[in-house]
Amino acid sequence: MSGRLQFEVRAEGGEDEGGMGVAPIKVNGVEHCPKKPGHNIVVLDPIGDVYAARNFNTNSGEGAAMGQFLDELPEDHVVLVATQGLTSREQGKH
């Protein structure tokens, strides 16, 4: 990949004013977000290519799996995270 890497990440809860509860993660204008409730993660390799795109619904007990996934990533990769549809009350439970 040559040139600049551009990305857009927006976390949005269902209770956000004017929000739709949707979490986009775009890399160079292309959507890569799984767009599911919980933590949506897109990982880029050192040259900016998408290495992985995963979702973990931490309100359904997937927090440990998310931690393991993140721990196993190479150190030189970039991690983009957007939460979708979670309220502040839900986040405080864990």
N, C-alpha and C positions, 0 to 999 in steps of 0.2 A: 504494500500500500504506500503510495506516495502522497505528499501533501499533509494538510492538517487533519487531525482527528477531531470530529465534532460529535458531541453527544448531548442528549436531552433526557433528564431524569426528573420525574415529578411523582411524589407520593401524595395520595389523596384518599382521605377517609370519606365514608358515606355521609358523615355529619358535617363535612366542610361546606361553608357557605358557597353556593353556586357549583359545588363539586358533583361529580358523577361517580366518585368512588373508583376511578380508573387510574392505573399506574403505568404511564408510558416509559419505556427505556429505549430511546432511539440512538443508533450509532450511524453517523453520516446519513441521517434522514431515513434510515430503515428501522422499522420496529422489530425488537427482539424480545420484548417482555412477555412472559407467559400470561400476564394479566389475570391472575387468580388471587383470591383472598389470601392475605398473609404477606410474607417477604418474597418479593420477586427479585431475582439476582441474575445479572448478566456479567460474565467475566470476559475480559479482553486479554489477549496475549500481548507480548511486548511490542508487536508491530501494529496492533489495533484491530486484529481479526477477532471475531467472536469465538471464544474457546468453549463456553458453556452458557446455557440459560436454564435456570431452575426456579422452582417455587417451593416454599416451605410455609405451611400454615401452622405457625407457632401456637395458635389458639387450639389446635387439634393435636398438640403434643409432638410436633416435628422440630422443636427447638434443638434437641440433641443432634438430630440428623443434619440440621443446618450448620451447627458448630463443627461437626466432623467434615462436612463438605468444604467449609471455609478453611479449616486447618490443613486439609490435604492439597490445597491449591499451591502452585509454584509461587514463590515470593515475588517474582518479577511481573506478575499479572495484576491487572486493574480490576477492581470489583465495584460494580454499580448496583445499588440496592434501592428499591422503591417499595414501600408498603402500600397495600391496596385494601380498602374497605375495612380497616381496623379503626376502632375508636380509641381515644385516649384511655378510657376505662378498661378496654380489653388489653391494651398494652401494659397497663399497670398490674394486671393479674399475674404476670409471669416474671 
